[in-house]
Amino acid sequence: MLSKADLGAILSVTGSQATAHLPHHAEEEGEHARVTIGRLVAIHSDGSRVIGVVSRLTLQPSGPDIVADIDFMGEIKEDGPQGPYFQRGVTNYPTIGDRIALLQREELSLIHKIDEGETIKVGQLQMDAEVPAYVNFDELLHKHFAVLGTTGVGKSTSVALILQEILKKKANLRIFLIDPHNEYGHCFGEQTQIMNPKNLRLPFWLFNFEEIVDVFFRGRPGVEEETEILSELIPIAKAQYSSAHARAERILVRKVQPGGFTADTPVPYRISDLISLINDRMGKLENRSSWTKYHRLIMRIETLQHDSRYTFMFNNLFIEDLMVKVLGELFRMPTQGRPITVMQLAGFPAEVVDSVVSVLCRMAFDFGVWSDASVPILVCCEEAHRYAPADRKLGFGPTRKALSRIAKEGRKYGVFLGVITQRPAELDPTILSQCSTVFAMRMANDRDQAIVRSAVPDAGSSQIDFLASLGTREAIAFGEGVALPMRFRFSDVPKEFQPRSQAGRNVRLEMGSELDGSFMEGVVERWREATTTSTRPRGGLSGMEDAMDMEAGFGAPLIPRRA
């Protein structure tokens, strides 16, 4: 006979599930004794307690009693060297008649305890707000992570919390955050270096061939005849620049590249030299009808060169070899107290955003390769489905390739990936499959839920049914970073550090407000200025005047941050 402390007894058992009989009195013990979907229970067996989650409740036709389906999650073993411990999987299965009970706070803490590696606290368990939710820091970072959830569920605030906790842990980790909506700039206080079109200096010669073609053709497929001309003449332009500036650093570059430059070699060249080479090639043509493709290509390049929106790429100062300084500014070497770079993309010409993201992610990976993983870098990509869509006919191929390389090989070179998206079904599945820790927030779309369900271990698959009904800031975490799939609520973030979009910060919706003519004139003036070309782009390399000195600990593995 069951005691009042028991919820019920086992009726049947399979390899992954059990069915339990819950007498009517189990529903009369108050809030903490209520058996609901998603509650964890312990099945008392010989030498262990099998932990399961209630996945279904049905009323017996013959009376008021209830039958519960319980999915196995793992078991608490009593004979550990340091006392009871939790392990995934079940080795000692329950049998008919074994008692079940709701988990106590101590048991909840035990099964979510992470024994190895450093941890970060991300929130509190949904079942008991007194039990903190911890994530294994090493597994989270070194094996990539993803934050998934529809718009409005607190995804950006949760990302800010995770990154804030990461920054507290590691002193020499750099974070590079791709921010499409300019909402993370104030989330990290004085630790942030904000990059945007006004202060970014990304010389055009750092773009590889596919990326610069995408820029020249404004995001449209390149004309084959014109791209052939570029592939032949860009290496020549680089060689001309190198020959004309045979200083010590240029000699070093030539020694590294004994076979000559390619269109992808990241060395400087002048746009004027490239245009002169095109003109020379055009002048040697006997048939003037063939001039069209050369003339059209020159017009494309010159239009970009004089467009003020592209000053971050085309600038008279960029004829010097600034690669060391550019890398140092982007990836914070030395950090100078600002280990996180927030790359604000709102404001860049829309047609080249994909190319910019491609070159930045590619340089992060290549830097990890050629520095022998000396500097750990975490690349976080907000709205990742925009840059690496599942449909390979969409998006920009090199951007997808750059993110995929980080996902597949980055951990070997100290380059890690954080993926944030509201549409996981539209994200390249190869990238998502490489994220070993996933934070799944509310998602109502069936396709998105199916993608998440396919990535969840069998022991936690029943929890995916809650995705559509999760509250704001609630998530289900699963994967290598957590001891057990868990439902929790992210900790609160102070209001001043919560993300908020800067793009629409001046929106005014007061009732009865009138907009006068001067307001409209100001709008038109700014509108026109944004698309006005200049004959000579100006601007300096902000913050890069001093020589770069590598900080202490540059070549070390991740260093714990001192309290």
Secondary structure, 3 states (H helix, E strand, C coil): CCCCCCCEEEEEECCCEEEEEECHHHHCCCHHHCCCCCCEEEEEECCEEEEEEEEEEEECCCCCCEEEEEEEEEEEECCCCCCCEEEECCCCCCCCCCEEEECCHHHHHHHCCCCCCCEEEEEEECCCCCCEEEEEHHHHHHCCEEEECCCCCCHHHHHHHHHHHHHHHECCCEEEEEECCCCCCCCCHHHEEEECCCCCCCCHHHCCHHHHHHHHCCCCCCCHHHHHHHHHHHHHHHHHHHHHCCCHHHHHHHHHCCCCCCCCCCCCCCHHHHHHHHHHHHHCCCCHHHHHHHHHHHHHHHHHHCEHHHCCCCCHHHHCCCHHHHHHHHCCCCCCCCCEEEEECCCCCHHHHHHHHHHHHHHHHHHHHHCCCCCCEEEEEECHHHHCECCCCCCCHHHHHHHHHHHHHHHHHCEEEEEEECCHHHECHHHHHCCCEEEECCCCCHHHHHHHHHHCCHHHHHHHHHHHHCCCCEEEEEECCCCCCEEEEECCCCHHHCCCCCCCCCCCCCCCCCCCHHHHHHHHHHHHHHCCECCCCCCCCCCCCCCCCCCCCCCCCCCECCC
